[in-house]
Structures are given as C-alpha cells and as structure tokens.
Amino acid sequence: MASRFQPCDLFRTFETEKEFNDFVEGHSLPEERRLLWLGFAFGCNFAVNKINKDLDQKKDQIVFPPVRKKD
C-alpha cells in the first residue's frame, strides 16, 4: 500500500530549506533554535524512513517491460 503524505493544517509548512532556516534564526534563544532543528531532523528522518519502506514494498511489484533494440 502506497502512502500519500498530506501536510497538517495545525503546523506551518515550509516550501524551502531557506524559509525554514529563516524561521529558526528568527528565534533569539539558542535552546529554541536547537529544539526546532532537532524536531525538524526527527520529522525528516521519519518521512525518509516511511518513503523507503514504501519503495521497498513496491520494488517487488514493479514489472519492467522488455527493452527493445532499435534497428
């Protein structure tokens, strides 16, 4: 079963890494910035792990057509 990721309206969705970095740097306390980066890293790691598991499951289901040589 393939997963379809959807952003949650409860949280802000950043379009670029620069946009996220600007958001983090906008916080004055180093501990706040550290916790934001830590949460971001956990979220990215979770998403990559989920995507990789889905790809591994689909890998066995993919059937590639035979390659034809051009005359």
Sequence and secondary structure as in RCSB ss.txt:
>XXXX:A:sequence
MASRFQPCDLFRTFETEKEFNDFVEGHSLPEERRLLWLGFAFGCNFAVNKINKDLDQKKDQIVFPPVRKKD
>XXXX:A:secstr
        TTS   SSHHHHHHHHHT  SHHHHHHHHHHHHHHHHHHHHHHHHHHHHHHTT          
